[in-house]
Amino acid sequence: ELPEFDIPVTYLQDRGALVDILTQDWLFDYQPEAPGVLVLAQWLAVNVCVQADKKISDARVQDYDAVITIGGAWNPIILRNDPPIIKFITDARSEKLLIASICHGPQVLISTKVFPADTLATGVDDIRIDLENAGFQFLDKPVVFDKDKRLVTCKGPDYLEEFCKEISKRLLEVKSKGSSI
């Protein structure tokens, strides 16, 4: 969904963050005449695209401070079945990177199987049962931060401002402890 993509990217870039847009290998190469062009959905809009910076297989978790998975109704379905995507998020969790996810995005986190039972999370209401069945503790709040798991989740696009502020706050905490962002 365009707002779930555009607002966090713009918010972070406006504050000096370097943001790479990563995509699945097969999708990056899907259209040889336009490698890396991704189609985004926007309610009742057509021809919304963004240019990916690199394939997921060319990205190194060590080069990042955070990973954000966006939602949309079909995006997480595709991502959660892609082994390199799952490995990247699993590796990010191992490295204790901040992981953030919005709307249907937590479905991808479920598929990693690396978040322990009772991890605090939220998401769009129709994935509540999925999160609970996977052992997450679902909180019906706009934005949830599980400090121990370094996980920020958001119910949906109505709360993008709060989501962005929470991500920024958590990245600044890391920076204040001497890490580079």
Summary of the structure (lengths in Angstrom):
residues: 181
radius of gyration: 15.4
end to end distance: 26.4
largest distance: 45.7
contacts: 560
relative contact order: 0.15
helix: 42%
strand: 18%
